[in-house]
Amino acid sequence: MKKLLFVESNTTGTGMLALQQAKELGYEPVLLTNDPLRYTGLAKQGSTIIQCNTNRIQDVLQAIHTHMVKDQLAGITTTSEFYIEMVALLNEHFEFKGNPSEVVRKIRNKASVRTVLNASQTLYQPAYITVRSAQDVMSLERADIPFPCIVKPVDDSGSNFVKKCNTHSDVIEQVQRIAAITHNVRGQETSPYILIEEYVEGQEYSVECFSYRSTHTVIGITKKFVGVGPYFVETGHVFPAPVDLHLAELIEQGTCEILQRMDWCSGPAHLEVKIKDGKVFLVEFNGRLAGGMIPELIRYATGTDLLKEQLKGAAGIKPTVSTEIRMVAGIRHLVPDRKGSISVASNGIGSQIPGIKSWKLFVHEGELVEKAVNAYGRIGYIIAVGQSQAEVEEILQEGEKELALKIQEEVLH
């Protein structure tokens, strides 16, 4: 049995699910990680675990060469945004097909993406600047900053440290906050650069794509529900988005142009976009499957399991993806809007609500939670299917009502 290597994983259900699916495809899953305790449920997977410093290419290569030979490898992949460049480097070393590491490095840097896309006449180009410190901001003229603006790290994930700023002092404070961070949640050294860019109003969509040998397939468009600023925590998604043919074509054409300009050639991509002045505006480019359980929504809506197709692609097998829509699927993320302790007045969501496919709580009764300021602050979800967005929204609302989750605010004495 050949081995399918995973360099770390995301920490949601998709990460552990990928290990299971590798087995279903006939491969032995091997997880390289610097901290096995990071993954809830890992012990139940029965996967081979190799502990090493996954943030250093030399250490990863040594660990692989110590435990196996190249002929045993079917491929190398990850479900974590933070390790797609490492996977690209490893694929180059072992001469597996995939995205060149220089391409992955480019799309992992949000400022580099802006620079590349500046050459386009058909995409909306936001005003933007990069800085390294609050002193850089203070040396700028106020007119140089496009208020309101988004301030964010160039290389983080999950909406971490992304904030809408309306004033010069807001920008300075957020830049100071980001500049003080030297390492991300995975212990990787962060870029010293910070992106300040024009804030674009409007409905946000994500576009789920799959590429194989530079041929791009747009699986579909997801409608995103995002909480109010200044932090933009995603509170839900619906797939497929209820968009007309003209808008769908505009988004698809813009997405394919972005993939081509970024030289993306292999595997999943998750692009977040808005429409401004009749043009596609790229919010962010992510060289991975979507988070927030969007791949599960696509599986319910189309029958295509994008996670399984990613594993097939990593093993050198041509993916098979369908764009045929069978159902509408949606997710409601449970997002704390304040600090407090969890109160759950029910035993969960029973089977009496037709359309509920799954639900999960990541917290327990009485547990203290913080107000969510990024995707890591979400505390659960409900997934439902139906024949329309309206029906799905109604089912999700019923499910949330039955769950009866409340947050009791702390009383200061």
MITORLUM-716943 format. One record per residue: residue in three letters; z, x, y of N, C-alpha, C in turn. Coordinates in steps of 0.05 Angstrom, whole numbers, padded with zeros to 5 digits, always signed. Example, Ala and Ser with C-alpha at 12.3 -4.5 7.8 and 13.67 -1.06 7.14 Angstrom:
MITORLUM-716943
ALA+00156+00264-00114+00156+00246-00090+00156+00264-00066;SER+00142+00257-00045+00143+00273-00021+00157+00258+00001;
end
This chain:
MITORLUM-716943
MET+00000+00017-00024+00000+00000+00000+00000+00018+00025;LYS-00020+00014+00042-00021+00030+00067+00000+00020+00087;LYS+00007+00038+00105+00028+00033+00124+00016+00025+00151;LEU+00027+00005+00164+00020-00002+00191+00044+00005+00209;LEU+00039+00024+00227+00061+00035+00244+00064+00019+00269;PHE+00089+00013+00276+00096+00000+00301+00113+00019+00317;VAL+00104+00026+00341+00121+00042+00359+00137+00023+00376;GLU+00162+00020+00369+00179+00000+00382+00167-00028+00380;SER+00179-00047+00394+00171-00075+00393+00182-00089+00417;ASN+00172-00113+00422+00187-00128+00443+00212-00140+00430;THR+00229-00150+00445+00255-00158+00435+00257-00188+00430;THR+00234-00202+00432+00234-00231+00426+00225-00236+00398;GLY+00222-00261+00390+00214-00267+00363+00188-00256+00354;THR+00169-00251+00373+00143-00241+00367+00145-00213+00354;GLY+00164-00197+00363+00166-00170+00352+00173-00169+00323;MET+00193-00185+00314+00200-00187+00286+00179-00201+00270;LEU+00166-00221+00283+00145-00236+00269+00122-00217+00262;ALA+00116-00198+00279+00094-00179+00274+00099-00163+00248;LEU+00125-00156+00244+00131-00141+00219+00126-00158+00195;GLN+00133-00184+00196+00128-00202+00174+00098-00205+00169;GLN+00083-00208+00190+00055-00212+00187+00040-00188+00176;ALA+00051-00164+00182+00039-00140+00171+00040-00141+00140;LYS+00063-00151+00130+00065-00154+00101+00046-00174+00090;GLU+00042-00197+00105+00023-00217+00096-00005-00207+00095;LEU-00011-00187+00112-00038-00175+00112-00041-00153+00090;GLY-00019-00148+00077-00020-00128+00055-00013-00100+00063;TYR+00001-00097+00086+00009-00070+00095+00040-00068+00094;GLU+00049-00043+00091+00078-00038+00093+00084-00032+00123;PRO+00100-00050+00135+00107-00045+00164+00128-00023+00167;VAL+00122-00005+00185+00141+00017+00191+00147+00017+00221;LEU+00172+00014+00228+00180+00013+00256+00192+00039+00264;LEU+00179+00052+00284+00191+00076+00296+00206+00067+00321;THR+00232+00073+00322+00249+00064+00344+00270+00084+00350;ASN+00279+00085+00375+00301+00102+00382+00328+00087+00381;ASP+00327+00060+00376+00351+00045+00374+00347+00020+00357;PRO+00351+00021+00331+00347-00003+00314+00365-00027+00322;LEU+00388-00021+00334+00406-00043+00342+00395-00060+00364;ARG+00374-00051+00377+00362-00066+00399+00349-00092+00388;TYR+00343-00093+00363+00327-00115+00352+00343-00134+00334;THR+00348-00158+00345+00362-00178+00329+00345-00187+00306;GLY+00357-00186+00282+00342-00195+00258+00326-00173+00244;LEU+00327-00149+00254+00311-00127+00242+00319-00122+00214;ALA+00345-00123+00208+00355-00117+00181+00344-00136+00160;LYS+00338-00160+00169+00328-00180+00150+00298-00176+00143;GLN+00284-00160+00158+00256-00157+00154+00248-00140+00130;GLY+00266-00123+00121+00260-00106+00098+00239-00086+00104;SER+00236-00078+00129+00215-00059+00138+00227-00031+00137;THR+00209-00011+00134+00218+00016+00136+00224+00023+00165;ILE+00246+00035+00171+00254+00042+00198+00257+00072+00200;ILE+00243+00084+00220+00245+00112+00225+00256+00115+00253;GLN+00279+00128+00255+00292+00131+00281+00284+00158+00293;CYS+00274+00157+00318+00266+00182+00332+00264+00176+00361;ASN+00260+00196+00377+00257+00192+00406+00228+00182+00411;THR+00225+00156+00414+00199+00144+00417+00187+00147+00446;ASN+00202+00161+00463+00192+00165+00490+00180+00193+00493;ARG+00179+00208+00471+00167+00235+00472+00146+00237+00449;ILE+00121+00242+00457+00099+00243+00438+00104+00264+00416;GLN+00116+00287+00423+00120+00308+00404+00140+00298+00382;ASP+00161+00284+00391+00181+00274+00372+00169+00253+00353;VAL+00153+00235+00365+00140+00214+00349+00121+00226+00328;LEU+00105+00246+00336+00087+00259+00318+00102+00273+00295;GLN+00124+00286+00302+00140+00301+00282+00151+00281+00262;ALA+00161+00258+00272+00172+00238+00254+00151+00227+00235;ILE+00127+00221+00246+00106+00211+00229+00097+00231+00208;HIS+00093+00256+00216+00084+00277+00197+00106+00284+00177;THR+00131+00279+00184+00153+00284+00165+00153+00263+00142;HIS+00147+00239+00149+00150+00217+00130+00124+00208+00116;MET+00101+00217+00125+00076+00207+00113+00053+00225+00121;VAL+00031+00220+00107+00006+00235+00114-00014+00215+00125;LYS-00034+00225+00138-00053+00207+00152-00066+00187+00133;ASP-00072+00195+00109-00086+00177+00090-00070+00153+00083;GLN-00043+00154+00088-00026+00131+00083-00027+00111+00106;LEU-00038+00119+00129-00037+00102+00153-00060+00083+00154;ALA-00054+00057+00159-00075+00037+00164-00081+00036+00193;GLY-00061+00040+00210-00065+00039+00239-00038+00040+00253;ILE-00039+00041+00279-00015+00043+00296-00017+00023+00319;THR+00005+00009+00324+00005-00012+00345+00033-00015+00356;THR+00036-00034+00375+00062-00041+00386+00060-00069+00399;THR+00082-00082+00401+00083-00108+00415+00098-00105+00441;SER+00104-00080+00449+00119-00074+00474+00100-00062+00495;GLU+00101-00074+00519+00086-00064+00542+00092-00034+00547;PHE+00116-00026+00542+00125+00001+00549+00113+00023+00531;TYR+00101+00015+00508+00093+00035+00489+00063+00034+00483;ILE+00047+00019+00499+00018+00018+00494+00005+00045+00500;GLU+00015+00060+00519+00004+00086+00524+00010+00105+00501;MET+00035+00104+00491+00042+00121+00468+00024+00115+00444;VAL+00018+00089+00439+00001+00082+00417-00027+00094+00422;ALA-00037+00092+00446-00063+00103+00452-00064+00133+00447;LEU-00043+00148+00454-00042+00176+00449-00042+00182+00419;LEU-00027+00166+00404-00025+00170+00375-00052+00164+00362;ASN-00065+00143+00371-00091+00136+00360-00112+00159+00365;GLU-00110+00171+00388-00127+00194+00393-00121+00217+00375;HIS-00095+00222+00370-00087+00244+00353-00097+00240+00324;PHE-00094+00215+00314-00102+00209+00286-00131+00200+00284;GLU-00145+00200+00307-00174+00192+00308-00178+00163+00298;PHE-00160+00145+00306-00164+00117+00302-00177+00105+00327;LYS-00191+00084+00324-00205+00071+00347-00184+00056+00363;GLY-00190+00054+00389-00172+00040+00408-00179+00046+00436;ASN-00163+00038+00455-00167+00044+00483-00160+00073+00488;PRO-00177+00088+00503-00170+00115+00511-00143+00116+00526;SER-00127+00136+00522-00101+00138+00535-00103+00138+00565;GLU-00125+00150+00576-00128+00150+00605-00133+00122+00616;VAL-00146+00105+00601-00151+00077+00609-00124+00062+00609;VAL-00108+00066+00588-00082+00052+00585-00064+00061+00608;ARG-00064+00087+00613-00047+00098+00635-00055+00085+00661;LYS-00080+00081+00665-00090+00069+00690-00082+00040+00693;ILE-00084+00024+00671-00077-00004+00674-00046-00008+00674;ARG-00031+00012+00665-00002+00010+00666+00008+00015+00695;ASN-00009+00025+00712-00001+00031+00739-00014+00011+00758;LYS+00002-00007+00769-00008-00029+00785-00023-00020+00810;ALA-00015+00002+00821-00029+00013+00845-00056+00024+00837;SER-00058+00037+00813-00084+00047+00804-00103+00024+00798;VAL-00093+00002+00788-00110-00021+00783-00122-00031+00809;ARG-00105-00033+00830-00115-00042+00857-00137-00023+00866;THR-00133+00003+00863-00153+00023+00872-00180+00019+00858;VAL-00179+00015+00832-00204+00012+00817-00218-00014+00825;LEU-00204-00036+00828-00216-00061+00834-00226-00064+00862;ASN-00218-00045+00879-00227-00046+00907-00257-00044+00910;ALA-00270-00034+00890-00299-00031+00891-00314-00057+00887;SER-00300-00078+00878-00313-00104+00873-00317-00120+00898;GLN-00340-00133+00900-00346-00151+00922-00341-00180+00914;THR-00337-00185+00889-00334-00212+00879-00306-00221+00873;LEU-00287-00201+00872-00259-00207+00868-00245-00207+00895;TYR-00223-00223+00897-00208-00223+00922-00191-00197+00923;GLN-00193-00184+00946-00179-00158+00949-00155-00162+00968;PRO-00131-00160+00958-00107-00163+00975-00102-00138+00991;ALA-00090-00141+01014-00080-00118+01029-00057-00106+01013;TYR-00056-00079+01012-00034-00066+00997-00030-00038+01007;ILE-00006-00028+01002+00001+00000+01007+00020+00009+00986;THR+00022+00035+00982+00043+00046+00964+00061+00064+00980;VAL+00087+00063+00972+00107+00080+00986+00125+00092+00965;ARG+00141+00111+00973+00160+00124+00955+00189+00120+00963;SER+00193+00112+00988+00221+00110+00998+00222+00090+01021;ALA+00247+00083+01028+00251+00066+01052+00242+00081+01077;GLN+00244+00108+01077+00235+00123+01100+00205+00119+01104;ASP+00190+00117+01082+00161+00112+01085+00156+00085+01098;VAL+00172+00065+01091+00169+00039+01103+00175+00039+01133;MET+00197+00053+01139+00205+00054+01167+00185+00069+01185;SER+00169+00087+01173+00149+00102+01188+00124+00085+01193;LEU+00122+00063+01179+00098+00046+01182+00101+00027+01206;GLU+00079+00020+01217+00079-00001+01237+00083-00028+01223;ARG+00097-00047+01236+00101-00072+01223+00075-00086+01216;ALA+00055-00081+01232+00029-00094+01227+00015-00082+01202;ASP+00025-00059+01193+00013-00048+01169+00022-00062+01143;ILE+00043-00078+01145+00054-00092+01122+00045-00121+01123;PRO+00032-00131+01102+00021-00158+01102+00042-00179+01095;PHE+00057-00188+01115+00077-00209+01110+00065-00236+01107;PRO+00076-00253+01088+00096-00245+01068+00083-00227+01047;CYS+00100-00211+01034+00088-00192+01015+00105-00191+00990;ILE+00093-00179+00969+00107-00175+00944+00113-00145+00942;VAL+00138-00139+00936+00146-00111+00932+00154-00108+00902;LYS+00142-00088+00889+00148-00085+00860+00143-00056+00851;PRO+00156-00048+00829+00150-00022+00817+00121-00022+00807;VAL+00109+00001+00806+00081+00002+00796+00079+00001+00766;ASP+00102+00005+00752+00099+00009+00723+00121-00005+00706;ASP+00132-00027+00717+00152-00042+00701+00139-00066+00688;SER+00156-00083+00676+00145-00106+00661+00165-00130+00664;GLY+00156-00154+00656+00173-00177+00655+00183-00186+00683;SER+00167-00182+00703+00174-00190+00731+00199-00175+00741;ASN+00205-00152+00728+00229-00138+00735+00226-00125+00763;PHE+00245-00130+00781+00246-00119+00808+00222-00128+00824;VAL+00210-00151+00818+00189-00162+00834+00201-00182+00854;LYS+00195-00179+00879+00208-00196+00899+00189-00202+00922;LYS+00189-00227+00931+00174-00235+00955+00192-00229+00979;CYS+00180-00214+00999+00195-00207+01022+00181-00218+01047;ASN+00197-00228+01066+00187-00240+01090+00192-00224+01115;THR+00210-00205+01113+00216-00189+01137+00216-00159+01131;HIS+00215-00144+01152+00216-00115+01149+00241-00105+01135;SER+00264-00117+01142+00289-00109+01130+00290-00116+01100;ASP+00277-00140+01093+00275-00147+01065+00260-00126+01049;VAL+00238-00117+01060+00221-00097+01047+00237-00071+01043;ILE+00251-00062+01064+00266-00037+01063+00288-00039+01041;GLU+00302-00062+01040+00323-00065+01020+00311-00065+00991;GLN+00289-00078+00987+00277-00079+00961+00266-00052+00953;VAL+00254-00038+00971+00244-00011+00966+00267+00007+00958;GLN+00289+00006+00973+00312+00022+00967+00323+00016+00938;ARG+00323-00010+00932+00333-00018+00905+00315-00006+00883;ILE+00289-00008+00887+00270+00002+00866+00271+00033+00865;ALA+00272+00046+00889+00271+00075+00890+00296+00087+00876;ALA+00318+00072+00875+00342+00083+00862+00340+00083+00832;ILE+00320+00070+00821+00316+00068+00792+00299+00092+00782;THR+00310+00107+00764+00295+00130+00754+00285+00126+00726;HIS+00297+00107+00711+00288+00102+00684+00288+00071+00679;ASN+00269+00062+00663+00267+00033+00657+00286+00025+00634;VAL+00284+00000+00625+00302-00010+00605+00299+00004+00578;ARG+00277+00018+00574+00273+00033+00549+00279+00063+00552;GLY+00291+00070+00575+00298+00098+00579+00275+00116+00587;GLN+00252+00105+00594+00229+00121+00602+00231+00126+00632;GLU+00223+00150+00640+00223+00158+00668+00202+00140+00683;THR+00210+00129+00705+00193+00111+00721+00177+00126+00742;SER+00155+00114+00750+00139+00125+00772+00155+00124+00798;PRO+00152+00144+00816+00166+00143+00841+00152+00125+00862;TYR+00129+00114+00854+00114+00098+00874+00121+00068+00871;ILE+00120+00055+00894+00126+00027+00897+00103+00013+00910;LEU+00095-00010+00900+00073-00025+00911+00082-00047+00930;ILE+00070-00048+00953+00074-00070+00972+00047-00083+00976;GLU+00045-00108+00970+00019-00121+00971+00021-00150+00982;GLU+00000-00159+00993-00003-00186+01004+00006-00207+00984;TYR+00022-00226+00992+00029-00248+00975+00008-00270+00977;VAL-00003-00278+00955-00024-00298+00954-00012-00324+00943;GLU-00014-00346+00959-00005-00372+00951-00023-00383+00929;GLY-00014-00405+00916-00031-00419+00898-00022-00420+00869;GLN-00035-00437+00854-00028-00440+00825-00035-00414+00811;GLU-00017-00405+00794-00021-00381+00778-00030-00389+00750;TYR-00049-00374+00739-00058-00378+00712-00056-00351+00697;SER-00054-00352+00671-00058-00328+00656-00083-00332+00638;VAL-00097-00310+00633-00121-00311+00617-00117-00294+00593;GLU-00119-00305+00570-00114-00291+00545-00141-00282+00534;CYS-00143-00256+00530-00168-00243+00522-00165-00226+00497;PHE-00187-00222+00483-00187-00204+00461-00213-00188+00461;SER-00210-00161+00459-00234-00144+00461-00237-00128+00435;TYR-00261-00124+00427-00267-00108+00403-00292-00092+00409;ARG-00289-00066+00410-00312-00048+00416-00326-00056+00442;SER-00310-00061+00462-00319-00067+00489-00333-00095+00492;THR-00332-00111+00472-00341-00139+00474-00317-00157+00479;HIS-00317-00172+00500-00293-00187+00509-00296-00217+00502;THR-00275-00228+00491-00274-00257+00486-00250-00268+00502;VAL-00256-00288+00519-00235-00302+00533-00226-00325+00515;ILE-00201-00323+00505-00191-00344+00486-00186-00370+00502;GLY-00176-00368+00526-00170-00391+00542-00153-00385+00566;ILE-00147-00406+00581-00132-00403+00606-00106-00418+00603;THR-00084-00406+00611-00057-00418+00609-00048-00425+00637;LYS-00038-00449+00641-00025-00457+00666+00004-00447+00666;LYS+00012-00434+00687+00038-00423+00689+00055-00439+00709;PHE+00081-00442+00702+00100-00454+00720+00120-00433+00727;VAL+00123-00428+00753+00139-00406+00763+00160-00416+00781;GLY+00185-00406+00779+00206-00415+00797+00201-00406+00825;VAL+00217-00417+00843+00214-00411+00871+00222-00382+00877;GLY+00211-00371+00898+00217-00344+00906+00246-00342+00916;PRO+00255-00318+00922+00239-00293+00924+00232-00280+00897;TYR+00246-00289+00875+00240-00279+00849+00222-00299+00834;PHE+00203-00290+00819+00184-00308+00807+00187-00308+00776;VAL+00208-00322+00767+00213-00324+00739+00196-00347+00727;GLU+00181-00341+00706+00164-00361+00694+00182-00381+00679;THR+00179-00407+00686+00195-00428+00674+00181-00443+00652;GLY+00155-00440+00650+00140-00455+00629+00111-00448+00630;HIS+00097-00457+00608+00068-00453+00605+00056-00476+00591;VAL+00031-00482+00597+00015-00502+00582-00012-00489+00575;PHE-00020-00492+00549-00046-00482+00540-00060-00504+00525;PRO-00085-00510+00532-00101-00498+00553-00094-00510+00580;ALA-00099-00495+00601-00094-00505+00628-00114-00528+00634;PRO-00105-00549+00648-00123-00571+00654-00140-00564+00679;VAL-00161-00548+00675-00179-00539+00696-00207-00550+00692;ASP-00221-00555+00714-00249-00565+00711-00268-00542+00703;LEU-00292-00549+00696-00311-00530+00685-00317-00508+00705;HIS-00320-00515+00731-00326-00495+00752-00304-00474+00754;LEU-00279-00484+00755-00257-00465+00757-00254-00448+00732;ALA-00259-00460+00709-00257-00445+00684-00278-00422+00683;GLU-00302-00429+00692-00323-00409+00692-00317-00386+00713;LEU-00307-00394+00736-00300-00374+00756-00279-00355+00746;ILE-00258-00366+00733-00237-00349+00722-00247-00331+00700;GLU-00264-00343+00682-00274-00327+00660-00292-00304+00670;GLN-00309-00310+00689-00327-00289+00700-00310-00267+00713;GLY-00291-00275+00729-00274-00255+00743-00258-00238+00723;THR-00248-00251+00702-00233-00236+00682-00250-00216+00668;CYS-00274-00223+00660-00292-00205+00646-00299-00181+00664;GLU-00303-00187+00690-00309-00165+00709-00285-00145+00710;ILE-00261-00156+00711-00237-00139+00712-00235-00121+00687;LEU-00239-00133+00664-00238-00118+00639-00259-00096+00639;GLN-00283-00102+00648-00304-00082+00649-00298-00059+00669;ARG-00289-00067+00692-00283-00047+00713-00260-00028+00704;MET-00241-00040+00689-00218-00023+00680-00225-00008+00655;ASP-00249-00011+00644-00258+00002+00620-00241-00005+00595;TRP-00232-00030+00595-00216-00039+00572-00235-00045+00549;CYS-00229-00036+00525-00248-00039+00503-00237-00049+00477;SER-00210-00050+00474-00199-00056+00448-00173-00071+00450;GLY-00171-00093+00434-00146-00107+00431-00141-00128+00452;PRO-00116-00140+00451-00109-00162+00469-00105-00153+00498;ALA-00110-00171+00516-00104-00167+00544-00095-00194+00556;HIS-00075-00192+00573-00063-00216+00585-00064-00212+00616;LEU-00083-00226+00629-00087-00223+00657-00076-00247+00672;GLU-00060-00242+00693-00049-00263+00710-00066-00265+00735;VAL-00075-00289+00742-00093-00291+00765-00087-00316+00782;LYS-00097-00315+00806-00097-00338+00824-00125-00340+00836;ILE-00131-00361+00851-00156-00364+00865-00151-00363+00895;LYS-00165-00346+00909-00162-00343+00938-00190-00342+00950;ASP-00196-00359+00969-00222-00359+00983-00245-00361+00963;GLY-00241-00377+00942-00262-00381+00922-00267-00357+00904;LYS-00249-00337+00904-00252-00313+00887-00227-00310+00870;VAL-00230-00296+00847-00208-00291+00830-00191-00268+00842;PHE-00165-00273+00843-00146-00252+00852-00129-00244+00828;LEU-00130-00219+00821-00113-00209+00799-00085-00205+00808;VAL-00067-00219+00796-00038-00215+00802-00029-00190+00786;GLU-00034-00189+00760-00027-00166+00744-00045-00165+00719;PHE-00049-00140+00710-00064-00135+00685-00044-00124+00665;ASN-00043-00137+00641-00025-00128+00620-00041-00123+00595;GLY-00040-00098+00585-00056-00090+00562-00042-00097+00536;ARG-00036-00121+00532-00021-00130+00509-00024-00160+00506;LEU-00013-00171+00485-00011-00200+00483+00008-00211+00504;ALA+00004-00236+00512+00022-00248+00531+00050-00250+00520;GLY+00070-00249+00538+00097-00255+00530+00103-00284+00532;GLY+00128-00291+00533+00136-00319+00538+00126-00338+00517;MET+00121-00328+00492+00113-00344+00469+00085-00357+00473;ILE+00069-00348+00492+00042-00359+00496+00025-00356+00471;PRO+00027-00334+00456+00011-00332+00432+00017-00355+00412;GLU+00042-00364+00412+00049-00387+00395+00036-00413+00404;LEU+00035-00416+00431+00021-00440+00442-00008-00439+00433;ILE-00021-00416+00434-00049-00414+00427-00053-00419+00397;ARG-00034-00411+00381-00035-00416+00352-00034-00446+00347;TYR-00017-00460+00361-00015-00489+00357-00040-00504+00368;ALA-00051-00493+00390-00073-00507+00403-00100-00501+00390;THR-00104-00477+00380-00130-00469+00369-00130-00462+00340;GLY-00107-00456+00329-00106-00447+00301-00109-00417+00299;THR-00115-00403+00321-00118-00374+00321-00091-00361+00325;ASP-00084-00343+00307-00059-00328+00308-00065-00301+00321;LEU-00062-00299+00347-00069-00274+00362-00053-00250+00353;LEU-00028-00254+00345-00012-00232+00336-00024-00220+00310;LYS-00032-00238+00292-00044-00228+00267-00071-00214+00273;GLU-00086-00225+00292-00111-00212+00299-00107-00185+00312;GLN-00085-00182+00327-00079-00155+00338-00074-00135+00316;LEU-00059-00144+00295-00053-00126+00273-00078-00119+00258;LYS-00096-00138+00254-00121-00132+00241-00137-00112+00257;GLY-00139-00116+00283-00154-00098+00300-00142-00069+00299;ALA-00115-00067+00298-00103-00041+00296-00110-00027+00270;ALA-00114-00043+00249-00121-00032+00223-00151-00028+00219;GLY-00167-00032+00241-00195-00028+00240-00211-00051+00229;ILE-00199-00074+00227-00213-00098+00217-00221-00115+00241;LYS-00246-00124+00242-00256-00140+00264-00240-00166+00266;PRO-00228-00171+00289-00213-00196+00292-00231-00221+00292;THR-00219-00243+00284-00233-00269+00285-00217-00288+00302;VAL-00228-00295+00325-00213-00312+00344-00230-00337+00350;SER-00215-00359+00353-00229-00385+00359-00221-00394+00387;THR-00240-00406+00400-00235-00417+00427-00236-00448+00426;GLU-00238-00459+00402-00239-00488+00399-00211-00500+00403;ILE-00208-00519+00421-00183-00531+00427-00178-00556+00409;ARG-00155-00556+00395-00148-00578+00378-00126-00595+00390;MET-00107-00582+00403-00084-00595+00414-00077-00582+00441;VAL-00059-00594+00456-00047-00582+00479-00019-00573+00471;ALA-00011-00549+00478+00015-00539+00471+00029-00529+00497;GLY+00056-00532+00498+00071-00524+00521+00098-00513+00514;ILE+00109-00497+00532+00135-00486+00528+00152-00490+00554;ARG+00177-00497+00551+00196-00499+00573+00217-00477+00568;HIS+00217-00457+00586+00237-00436+00585+00263-00446+00598;LEU+00285-00439+00586+00311-00447+00597+00321-00424+00615;VAL+00322-00430+00640+00326-00409+00660+00351-00416+00677;PRO+00371-00399+00676+00395-00404+00692+00389-00402+00722;ASP+00396-00423+00737+00391-00423+00766+00416-00414+00781;ARG+00437-00407+00766+00462-00398+00779+00479-00383+00758;LYS+00499-00369+00767+00518-00356+00749+00538-00376+00739;GLY+00545-00374+00713+00565-00392+00703+00567-00390+00672;SER+00583-00407+00660+00587-00407+00631+00570-00429+00619;ILE+00561-00424+00595+00543-00443+00581+00559-00465+00568;SER+00549-00489+00572+00560-00513+00559+00537-00528+00545;VAL+00540-00532+00519+00520-00546+00503+00533-00571+00491;ALA+00525-00595+00501+00538-00620+00493+00527-00632+00467;SER+00508-00618+00455+00495-00629+00430+00493-00607+00409;ASN+00484-00615+00386+00480-00596+00364+00451-00585+00364;GLY+00437-00590+00386+00410-00581+00387+00390-00604+00388;ILE+00365-00597+00383+00344-00617+00384+00336-00625+00355;GLY+00341-00651+00349+00335-00661+00322+00305-00665+00318;SER+00299-00674+00294+00271-00678+00286+00260-00705+00295;GLN+00278-00721+00309+00269-00748+00317+00251-00748+00341;ILE+00247-00726+00354+00228-00725+00377+00202-00714+00367;PRO+00182-00732+00363+00156-00723+00354+00143-00703+00374;GLY+00131-00682+00363+00118-00663+00381+00133-00638+00385;ILE+00159-00638+00381+00175-00613+00384+00169-00595+00360;LYS+00159-00571+00366+00152-00553+00344+00175-00533+00339;SER+00188-00523+00359+00209-00504+00356+00226-00503+00381;TRP+00250-00494+00378+00268-00489+00400+00288-00467+00393;LYS+00298-00454+00413+00317-00432+00408+00335-00428+00432;LEU+00360-00422+00427+00379-00414+00447+00388-00385+00441;PHE+00387-00368+00462+00395-00340+00458+00425-00336+00465;VAL+00438-00358+00473+00466-00356+00482+00483-00375+00467;HIS+00510-00373+00470+00529-00390+00455+00547-00405+00475;GLU+00559-00425+00464+00578-00441+00480+00599-00423+00493;GLY+00603-00427+00519+00623-00412+00534+00614-00385+00544;GLU+00590-00376+00536+00581-00349+00544+00574-00349+00574;LEU+00580-00327+00587+00575-00324+00616+00547-00314+00619;VAL+00531-00327+00637+00504-00318+00643+00501-00314+00673;GLU+00482-00297+00680+00476-00292+00708+00452-00309+00716;LYS+00448-00313+00742+00424-00326+00752+00400-00309+00745;ALA+00379-00321+00734+00356-00306+00726+00340-00296+00749;VAL+00334-00270+00749+00317-00258+00770+00292-00246+00758;ASN+00289-00247+00731+00265-00237+00717+00264-00250+00689;ALA+00244-00244+00673+00241-00256+00647+00264-00250+00628;TYR+00278-00228+00633+00300-00220+00615+00324-00239+00618;GLY+00324-00255+00640+00346-00272+00645+00344-00300+00632;ARG+00321-00306+00619+00317-00332+00607+00335-00334+00582;ILE+00345-00357+00576+00365-00360+00555+00356-00378+00532;GLY+00331-00385+00531+00321-00401+00509+00295-00415+00515;TYR+00285-00431+00496+00259-00444+00501+00256-00468+00483;ILE+00238-00486+00490+00229-00509+00474+00199-00509+00474;ILE+00187-00512+00450+00158-00513+00448+00150-00541+00437;ALA+00129-00552+00449+00119-00579+00440+00089-00580+00440;VAL+00078-00599+00425+00049-00603+00425+00043-00633+00430;GLY+00019-00638+00440+00011-00666+00445-00019-00667+00451;GLN-00028-00690+00460-00057-00693+00466-00064-00687+00495;SER-00044-00684+00512-00049-00678+00540-00026-00664+00552;GLN-00030-00652+00576-00008-00638+00590+00014-00658+00596;ALA+00007-00682+00605+00027-00702+00612+00044-00709+00588;GLU+00032-00712+00565+00047-00719+00541+00066-00696+00533;VAL+00055-00672+00534+00072-00648+00527+00095-00645+00546;GLU+00091-00649+00572+00112-00647+00592+00134-00668+00586;GLU+00126-00692+00579+00145-00713+00572+00161-00706+00548;ILE+00149-00695+00528+00163-00687+00503+00183-00665+00510;LEU+00174-00645+00525+00192-00623+00533+00216-00633+00549;GLN+00212-00652+00566+00233-00664+00582+00253-00678+00564;GLU+00243-00693+00544+00261-00707+00525+00277-00686+00509;GLY+00264-00664+00501+00278-00644+00486+00300-00630+00502;GLU+00294-00625+00527+00314-00612+00544+00337-00631+00549;LYS+00331-00657+00552+00353-00677+00556+00370-00678+00531;GLU+00358-00678+00507+00374-00680+00483+00391-00655+00479;LEU+00380-00631+00486+00395-00607+00483+00420-00607+00500;ALA+00418-00619+00523+00441-00623+00541+00454-00597+00548;LEU+00438-00577+00556+00449-00551+00564+00457-00552+00593;LYS+00481-00542+00598+00491-00542+00626+00504-00514+00632;ILE+00504-00508+00657+00518-00483+00666+00540-00490+00684;GLN+00564-00484+00676+00588-00490+00691+00593-00467+00710;GLU+00592-00472+00736+00595-00451+00756+00624-00441+00755;GLU+00626-00414+00760+00653-00402+00760+00668-00412+00785;VAL+00694-00417+00781+00711-00425+00803+00728-00401+00810;LEU+00725-00392+00835+00740-00369+00844+00767-00377+00855;HIS+00788-00364+00846+00815-00371+00855+00825-00350+00875;
end
